Amino acid sequence: MNNDNSDTTEGALTGLRVIDLSRVLAGPLCGQMLADHGADVVKVEPPNGDETRWWGPPFVREDHAAYFDQLNRNKRNISVDLRTETGQTLLRRMLADADVLLENFKAGTLARWGLSDDVIREEFPQLIHCRITGYGVDGPLGGAPGYDAVLQALSGLMSINGEAHGPDMRIGIPIVDVITGLNAMNGILLALQARARSGQGQLVDLALLDNAMSILIPHAGKWFATGVTPERTGVAHPTIAPYETFQCADGPFFIGAGNDRQFRALTEVLGAPEIGDDERFARNEDRLNNSPELRARLGALTKTWLRDDLSAALRAAGVPAGSVNTVGEALDMPQVHHRNMVVKAPGYRGVGIPVKLSATPGQVNFGPRTRGADNAEVLREIGYDDDALAVLRKDKVISEA
């Protein structure tokens, strides 16, 4: 796609071609991260579009919910009806020149289109096929649809999130989808490294369930060691104290004293070194056993501070701490802008790229495209001329918003 960003440089993944058939969150997030680092990612949407285009309000424009916009920048976009034989032929032509196929269809969908795992391996031996499902394609739950909140419930994540005496609670972001998208990118990069040695592609198999289970840290370890079911502790840490939210004069404030030195420094900053000298709070184990009293004594002191003042004092003393910001406050932090974690492109503003490479930095070149905006450009690259494009449009194999 032509764009006016004259600062465009090669990224770490420049030259990599990715066909992104995924929709909603985990797959599109993976595709966006690959695109941020230079991969040519072609997002293939069905005629009715990716569901997240309409997951609003708010809407950035008519068919772009803000939700969709945060997952689909830097991707060229075509819209193809893959349920048709012509659409499936078109997909095969794209895969012949691709390095990565990224998809999160229901189990068996590609096979019904003539692209089973065996066929992919035979026809496209160098292709890395990244498949994202809810539970895998076999086993007792194989093939069942996966939704983030359901996976948070089944995996135990809800049971450890929330106030100690409150109900189970969903984590405030779609954490299972996000961690799956991150691990999908990791898996693709691992497979690319293996292909560099062997010349062969492979299947990268991601299940939301697997990824949800993988982040049960440290709770799974506690269960393995003791057989005791982990309980909710609210914002407090299950094995470190103090590691929780307190109230300052102007709002909530988090303190995480992770060792004895940091704890003593905390009490000195608060003007109460006698708390650090108290044998009931001498070691982390003691502080955990006496956490209600410790929480009350520290809380009485933090209420006398303003958050910015306490943050500066604790930072100078080497104690991890900070204000509990709203999303807007976090996005306005000077350090966030210094790290380029708010980025802009024409008609687009979003969260920046967290992986900073010194020689081949990632960059945001353009925002999400309208559905089918790059049909002609992409399909001409694989041999379709203007007459063929006209037939595809007439037969509704391809379409534009």
MARMARDO-906940 format. One record per atom (N, C-alpha, C): x negated, y, z; residue in three letters. Coordinates in steps of 0.1 Angstrom, whole numbers, plus 5000, padded with zeros to 4 digits. Each point is the difference from the previous one (the first is absolute). Layout:
BEGIN
XYZala;...
REM end
This chain:
BEGIN
499249885000met;500850125000met;499150125000met;500450104992asn;499250125000asn;500450095012asn;499150065007asn;500350095010asn;498950115000asn;500450115007asp;499150114999asp;499050015011asp;499849895008asn;499050015011asn;498649984995asn;499350124998ser;498749994994ser;498949955010ser;500449985013asp;499149955010asp;500049855001asp;500849934991thr;500149865000thr;498649944998thr;499649915009thr;498749934999thr;500349855001thr;499149924997glu;500149855001glu;500149965014glu;501049915003gly;500149955013gly;499449865001gly;500049945012ala;499449875002ala;500649894991ala;501350024997leu;500849904992leu;500350054986leu;499350104995thr;500250044986thr;499749894991thr;500949974990gly;499849894991gly;500949885003gly;500550005012leu;500949895004leu;501450034996leu;500749914993arg;501450014996arg;500949925009arg;501050065005val;500949945010val;501450014994val;500749894999ile;501450004996ile;500849995013ile;500750105004asp;500750005013asp;501549984998asp;500549885002leu;501449974999leu;500750015013leu;499350045010ser;500650005014ser;500950125002ser;500849995010arg;500950125004arg;500250005015arg;500650105004val;500250045014val;498750045007val;499349925008leu;499050065008leu;498649934999leu;499949875005ala;498749945001ala;499250004987ala;500749954989gly;499350004987gly;499750134995gly;501050104999pro;499650134996pro;499050075008pro;499949985013leu;498950065008leu;498749954995leu;499949864998cys;498849944996cys;499650064986cys;500950014991gly;499750064987gly;499650145000gly;500650085009gln;499650145001gln;498550015005gln;499649925010met;498750005005met;499049964989met;500349904992leu;499149974989leu;499950124990leu;501250064997ala;500050114991ala;499250125006ala;500150035013asp;499350115006asp;498549984998asp;499549884998his;498649984999his;499649964985his;500950054991gly;499650004986gly;500649894991gly;500649905006ala;500749904991ala;501150064992ala;500149954988asp;501150034991asp;501249925004asp;500950055008val;501149925005val;501250044991val;500649904994val;501350024992val;501149955008val;500950085005lys;501149965008lys;501149974990lys;500549885001val;501149954991val;501349995008val;500950094996glu;501350005008glu;501149944991glu;501049945007pro;501249954992pro;500850124996pro;501049974991pro;500950114995pro;500650085011pro;500349945012asn;500750075011asn;499050065010asn;498749984997gly;498950075008gly;499749935013gly;498950045006asp;499649955013asp;501150055010asp;500449925009glu;501050035010glu;499750135008glu;498750025003thr;499650115009thr;500250134993thr;500250014987arg;500350134993arg;501350065007arg;500949925005trp;501250055006trp;500149995015trp;498949975006trp;500049995015trp;499950145006trp;501050074999gly;500050145005gly;501450035004gly;500350135005pro;499050115000pro;498949985010pro;498950084998pro;499950114990pro;499549954986pro;500450084990phe;499649984987phe;499050114995phe;498949964994val;499150104994val;500650064987val;500649914992arg;500850044989arg;501049894997arg;500750014989glu;501349924999glu;499849855003glu;499049944993asp;499849855002asp;498849975008asp;499550095008his;498849985008his;500350035014his;500349905008ala;500150025015ala;498650025005ala;499950085011ala;498650025006ala;499449875003ala;500849905004tyr;499549865003tyr;499249954988tyr;500650004988phe;499449954988phe;498750084997phe;500050135001asp;498950084997asp;498749975007asp;500249955013gln;498849975008gln;499349874997gln;500649924990leu;499549874997leu;499649984985leu;500150104992asn;499949984986asn;499350114992asn;499150075006arg;499250094993arg;498949934992arg;499450084991asn;498849954992asn;500449884991asn;501249974998lys;500449884992lys;500750054987lys;499649944989arg;500850024988arg;501349915001arg;501050044993asn;501349945003asn;500749964987asn;500449874999ile;500849954989ile;501349935006ile;501050004992ser;501349945005ser;500349894990ser;500049875004val;500249894991val;501149905007val;500949954992asp;500949905004asp;499349874998asp;499449955011leu;499349874999leu;500949885000leu;501350025001arg;500949895000arg;500249954985arg;499650094991thr;500149964986thr;498849934994thr;500249924990glu;498849934994glu;499050104994glu;500550104994thr;499150104995thr;499250075011thr;500750035011gly;499350065011gly;498949915006gly;500349875000gln;499049905005gln;498849994991gln;500350014987thr;498950004990thr;499150125002thr;500750125002leu;499350125002leu;499149995013leu;500549945010leu;499249985013leu;498849914997leu;500249894992arg;498849924997arg;498950084992arg;500450084991arg;499150084993arg;499250105010arg;500750055010met;499350085009met;499149925009met;500449885004leu;499149925009leu;498749954992leu;500149994987ala;498849964993ala;498950095001ala;500350135004asp;498950105001asp;499950055014asp;500649935010ala;500050055014ala;499149925008ala;499650065011asp;499149945010asp;500949945012asp;501050085003val;500849965012val;501550014997val;500849905004leu;501450015000leu;500550005015leu;500850115003leu;500550025013leu;501549995000leu;500649915008glu;501449985000glu;500549955013glu;501350035003asn;500749955012asn;501449964997asn;500149934989phe;501349944996phe;500449895010phe;501349964999lys;500549885007lys;499349884995lys;499749905008ala;499349884996ala;500749944988ala;499249974989gly;500549934988gly;500450104989gly;500050135002thr;500450094990thr;499150004988thr;498750015002leu;499049994989leu;500149874993leu;500249895007ala;500149874994ala;501249994991ala;501150075003arg;501250004991arg;499750084988arg;499050095001trp;499650084988trp;498949934992trp;499749885004gly;499049924993gly;498650035005gly;499850065011leu;498750035006leu;499849945014leu;500149875000ser;499749935012ser;498550015004ser;499749975012asp;498650015004asp;499149924990asp;500449884996asp;499149924991asp;499950074987asp;501150064995val;499950064987val;499150135000val;500150075011ile;499250125002ile;498549965000ile;499749895007arg;498649965001arg;499549954986arg;500949944992glu;499649954987glu;499950114990glu;500950094999glu;500150104990glu;499150125003glu;499850035013phe;499250125005phe;499049965011phe;499049924996pro;499249945010pro;499250115009pro;499850124994gln;499250105008gln;501050095008gln;501349984999leu;500950095007leu;500149975015leu;500050105008ile;500249995014ile;501550035002ile;500749905005his;501450015003his;500350025014his;500450125004cys;500350035014cys;501549995002cys;500449905008arg;501449975002arg;500450045015arg;501050085002ile;500550035013ile;501449955002ile;500249925010thr;501349955004thr;500350025014thr;501249975005gly;500350015014gly;499449895008gly;500149884996tyr;499649885008tyr;499149904992tyr;499650044988gly;499449904992gly;501049934991gly;499649914991val;500949944990val;500549865004val;499449955011asp;500449865004asp;500150005015asp;500249885006gly;500249995015gly;501450035004gly;500349995013pro;501450025004pro;500750134996pro;499250115000leu;500650134996leu;499550044986leu;499349924993gly;499550034987gly;501150054991gly;499750124993gly;500950054991gly;501150105005gly;500150005014ala;501050095006ala;499550154998ala;501050094998pro;499650144999pro;499450055013pro;499050094999gly;499450065011gly;500250155002gly;500550045011tyr;500250145003tyr;499250045013tyr;499350124999asp;499150035011asp;500649995014asp;501250055002ala;500650005014ala;500249855004ala;500549924991val;500249865003val;498749935004val;499050034993leu;498749945003leu;499450055013leu;500350135003gln;499650055013gln;500749925011gln;501249974998ala;500849925010ala;499449865001ala;499949934989leu;499649865000leu;498649985005leu;499150094997ser;498649995003ser;499750025015ser;500950065007gly;499850045014gly;499650145002gly;499850084989leu;499650145001leu;501150085008leu;501249974997met;501150085007met;500049975015met;499649885004ser;500149965014ser;498950075008ser;499050054994ile;498950075007ile;500050154998ile;501150054993asn;500150144998asn;501250065007asn;499850115007gly;501150065007gly;499650015015gly;500950075007glu;499850025014glu;500149875008glu;499349995011ala;499949885008ala;501449945003ala;500950095004his;501349955004his;501150034990his;499650044988gly;500950034989gly;500249894990gly;500750024990pro;500249904990pro;498849984990pro;500049894994asp;499049984989asp;500250114990asp;498950044994met;500050124991met;499249984988met;500550054988arg;499350004988arg;498950105001arg;498849974995ile;498950104999ile;500550104990ile;499650135002gly;500550114993gly;499650024986gly;499149914995ile;499650004986ile;500249864995ile;500249974987pro;500149874995pro;498649935000pro;499649975012ile;498649955002ile;499749874993ile;500949914999val;499749874994val;499850034985val;500850084993asp;499850034986asp;498750074998asp;499650095009val;498850084999val;498849915001val;499949925010ile;498949915002ile;499949904989ile;501149964994thr;500049914989thr;499450064988thr;500450134997gly;499450084989gly;498550015001gly;499650035012leu;498550025003leu;499349874997leu;500649895005asn;499349874998asn;500149954986asn;501050044993ala;500149974985ala;498950064993ala;499750135003met;498850064994met;498749935004met;499949965012asn;498849935005asn;499949874992asn;501149924999gly;500049884993gly;499650014985gly;500550114993ile;499650024987ile;498550034998ile;499550085009leu;498650035000leu;499149885002leu;500549915009leu;499249885002leu;500149914988leu;501149994994ala;500249924988ala;499150064988ala;499950134999leu;499250064990leu;498549965002leu;499650005013gln;498649975003gln;499849854996gln;500949915003ala;499949864997ala;500049984984ala;500850084993arg;500049994986arg;498750054993arg;499350105007ala;498850044995ala;498949895000ala;500249905009arg;499149895000arg;500449884991arg;501349985000ser;500549884994ser;500650024986ser;500450134997gly;500750034988gly;501549965000gly;500549955011gln;501349955001gln;500950085010gln;501250034996gly;501050065009gly;500649905009gly;500950055009gln;500649915009gln;501350075006gln;500849925007leu;501250055007leu;499650065013leu;500550125003val;499850065013val;501450005006val;500249925010asp;501349965005asp;500350075013asp;500950105001leu;500350085012leu;501449975004leu;500249985013ala;501349985005ala;500250105012ala;501150075000leu;500350105011leu;499849935013leu;500549885002leu;500049935012leu;498549985005leu;499249964991asp;498549985004asp;499450135005asp;500350114993asn;499450125003asn;500650065013asn;501349975003ala;500550045013ala;499449935011ala;499849874998met;499349925011met;498650045002met;499350054990ser;498650035001ser;499750125008ser;501050085003ile;499850135008ile;500549995014ile;500249885005leu;500549985014leu;498850015009leu;499350115000ile;498850025008ile;500350105011ile;499749975013pro;499449885006pro;501049905005pro;501250014996his;501149935006his;499949854997his;499749964988ala;499849864997ala;498949945008ala;498950075001gly;498949955008gly;500449985015gly;500850095005lys;500549985014lys;500849875001lys;500949984990trp;500849885000trp;499249874999trp;499050004991phe;499249894998phe;499249975013phe;499650105007ala;499149985012ala;500949965012ala;501250055001thr;500849975012thr;501349934999thr;500550004987gly;501449954998gly;501150095005gly;499650125005val;501050105006val;500550094988val;501350014999thr;500550084990thr;499750155002thr;499450074991pro;499750145001pro;501350085002pro;499950105008glu;501150095003glu;499850144994glu;501150074999arg;499950144995arg;499450095011arg;499250094996thr;499450095010thr;500250154996thr;500950034991gly;500150134995gly;498850064993gly;499650125004val;498850054994val;498749965007val;500249935012ala;498849965007ala;499449884993ala;498749985002his;499349894995his;500249885009his;500149874994pro;500249895009pro;498749965008pro;498850044996thr;498849965007thr;499150115003thr;500350134998ile;499250115004ile;500850115007ile;499450055010ala;500750115008ala;499050105004ala;500350134999pro;501250064994pro;499850014985pro;501149964993tyr;500050004985tyr;501450024996tyr;500550135002glu;501450034998glu;500350154999glu;501350034999thr;500450144999thr;500350065013thr;499550125002phe;500450085012phe;500650134995phe;500650085009gln;500650134997gln;499150115004gln;499750094990cys;499350135003cys;501150115002cys;499650125003ala;501050105002ala;500750034987ala;499449984989asp;500750034987asp;500349884991asp;500049885006gly;500449894992gly;499249875003gly;500349894992pro;499449875003pro;498550004996pro;499249925007phe;498649994998phe;499549865003phe;499249954991phe;499549865001phe;498650005006phe;499749915009ile;498749985006ile;499749854999ile;498849974995gly;499549874998gly;498649985006gly;500049985013ala;498749985007ala;499649854999ala;499149974991gly;499849864997gly;498949935008gly;499350075009asn;499049945008asn;499950085013asn;499249945010asp;499950075013asp;499450144999asp;499050024991arg;499450134999arg;501050104995arg;500849964990gln;501050104995gln;501050035011gln;500449905008phe;501050025010phe;499550105010phe;498749985005arg;499550105010arg;499850144994arg;499750014987ala;499950134993ala;501450065000ala;501049924997leu;501450055000leu;500350065014leu;499849935010thr;500350055014thr;499350135003thr;498850014995glu;499250125003glu;500650124992glu;500349984987val;500650114993val;501350045006val;500849915005leu;501350035006leu;499850065014leu;498850015005gly;499750065013gly;500449915012gly;499949874998ala;500449915010ala;499049885000ala;498750025003pro;499049904999pro;500349895011pro;500750035010glu;500449905010glu;500849894995glu;500750024989ile;500749894994ile;499049904993ile;499050064995gly;498949914994gly;499349925010gly;499950065013asp;499349935011asp;500949905007asp;501350004997asp;500949915007asp;499849864995asp;499849905010glu;499749874996glu;501149934993glu;501250055002arg;501249944993arg;499950034985arg;499250094996phe;499950044986phe;498549984994phe;499249935008ala;498649994996ala;499749944987ala;500749894997arg;499849934988arg;501349994992arg;499949974987asn;501249994992asn;501049905005asn;499649895005glu;500949905006glu;500750065012glu;499350085008asp;500750075011asp;501050104996asp;499650074989arg;500950114995arg;501349934994arg;499949894994leu;501149934994leu;500949955012leu;499449955010asn;500849955011asn;500750105008asn;499550134999asn;500650115008asn;500450114990asn;500549964988ser;500350104990ser;501150095004ser;501149965007pro;501050105003pro;499650115008pro;499249985011glu;499550115008glu;499050084992glu;499149944992leu;499050074993leu;500750094990leu;501149954993arg;500750084991arg;500650135007arg;500649985011ala;500650115007ala;499050105004ala;498949965005arg;499050105005arg;499450084988arg;499749934989leu;499450074989leu;501150094994leu;501249954999gly;501150084994gly;500350135007gly;499850005014ala;500250125007ala;498950104997ala;498849964996leu;499050094996leu;500150054986leu;500349914991thr;500150054985thr;501150104999thr;501150005008lys;501150104999lys;499550145001lys;498850025006thr;499550145003thr;499250054988thr;499849924990trp;499150034988trp;500950034988trp;499450094991leu;500550014987leu;499349894991leu;500749954990arg;499449894993arg;498750044993arg;499950114993asp;498850044993asp;498850015010asp;500350065012asp;498950025010asp;499549865005asp;501049915003leu;499649875005leu;499349924989leu;500550014988ser;499349934989ser;498650044998ser;499750135001ala;498750054998ala;499149965012ala;500550005012ala;499249975012ala;499749855000ala;500949914996leu;499849865000leu;499149964989leu;500150074988arg;499249974989arg;498550035004arg;499850115006ala;498650045004ala;499549905010ala;500849935008ala;499649915010ala;499949854995ala;500349994987gly;499949874993gly;501249905004gly;501150065003val;501249925003val;501050014988val;500449884994pro;500950014989pro;501450055004pro;500550104994ala;501350065004ala;500450094989ala;501350035000gly;500550104990gly;501550025002gly;500550104994ser;501550035000ser;500749904992ser;501349975005val;500949924992val;500650094990val;499550004988asn;500550094989asn;501349954993asn;500850094995thr;501049964990thr;499249984987thr;500849944990val;499449974987val;499550144994val;500850105001gly;499750134995gly;498750065006gly;500049995014glu;498850055007glu;498749924996glu;500249874998ala;498849924996ala;499550044986ala;501050024990leu;499650044987leu;499450144999leu;500350085010asp;499450145000asp;498750015008asp;499549895005met;498850005008met;498850054991met;499250095005pro;498850044992pro;499149894996pro;499849905009gln;499249894996gln;500549914989gln;501449995000val;500649924990val;499850074986val;500050134999his;499850074988his;498550004997his;499150015010his;498649994997his;499649864994his;500749905004arg;499849864994arg;500849984988arg;500650104994asn;500749994987asn;501149895001asn;500750005012met;501149905002met;501350064997met;500150124994val;501250054994val;499550044986val;500649944990val;499650024986val;501150064991val;499750064990lys;501050064991lys;499649974985lys;501149994992ala;499949994986ala;501250084995ala;500150034987pro;501150074995pro;501349935004pro;500950075007gly;501349945004gly;499949905011gly;498949985006tyr;499849895010tyr;499150055011tyr;500449955012arg;499250025012arg;500149875008arg;498949955006gly;500049875007gly;498949995009gly;500049895007val;498949965009val;498849964992val;498850045004gly;498849974993gly;499449865000gly;498849994995ile;499449864998ile;499149985012ile;500349895008pro;499249985012pro;498649944998pro;499849934989val;498749944998val;499150104992val;499050065006lys;499250104994lys;498749934995lys;499850004987leu;498749954994leu;499250124995leu;498749995004ser;499150124997ser;499750024985ser;499849894993ala;499650014986ala;501249994990ala;501049935004thr;501249984991thr;501350025008thr;500250135004pro;501250035009pro;501349984992pro;501049955008gly;501350004994gly;500650144999gly;501050014991gln;500650134998gln;501549994996gln;500750105002val;501450004995val;500150094988val;500349944988asn;500050074988asn;501350054995asn;501149925004phe;501350044996phe;501049935009phe;501250065002gly;501049945008gly;500849894993gly;501049945007pro;500849904994pro;500750044987pro;500049914991arg;500650044986arg;501549965000arg;500750064991thr;501449964998thr;500049864994thr;501149935001arg;500149864995arg;499950004985arg;499049924995gly;499849994986gly;499350114993gly;499450095008ala;499350124994ala;498949974991ala;499349885002asp;498949974993asp;500249884991asp;501249974996asn;500449884992asn;499150014987asn;500150114993ala;499350004987ala;498549995001ala;499450075009glu;498650005001glu;499549865004glu;500649945010val;499549865004val;500349904990val;501150004994leu;500349894990leu;499350024987leu;499650124996arg;499250024988arg;498649945003arg;499550005013glu;498749945003glu;500049854998glu;501249945000ile;500049854998ile;500649964987ile;500050104990gly;500349974987gly;501450034995gly;500950065007tyr;501350044995tyr;499950144993tyr;500550004988asp;500050124992asp;501450075002asp;500250124994asp;501250085002asp;501249924996asp;499949924989asp;501249934996asp;500449895010asp;498949935006ala;500349905010ala;500650065012ala;499550125004leu;500550075012leu;501550044998leu;500350044988ala;501450044997ala;500949875001ala;499649894996val;500849885001val;500149965015val;498950015008leu;500149975014leu;501050095007leu;500050134996arg;501050095006arg;501449974996arg;500249974987lys;501349964995lys;500649885007lys;499149905002asp;500449885007asp;500150015015asp;499650125005lys;500050025015lys;499149925007lys;498949964993val;498949925007val;499250105008val;499850124995ile;499350115007ile;501050125001ile;499850085010ser;500950115002ser;499250115008ser;500550124999glu;499550125007glu;501050065008glu;499650065011ala;501050075009ala;500550124993ala;
REM end
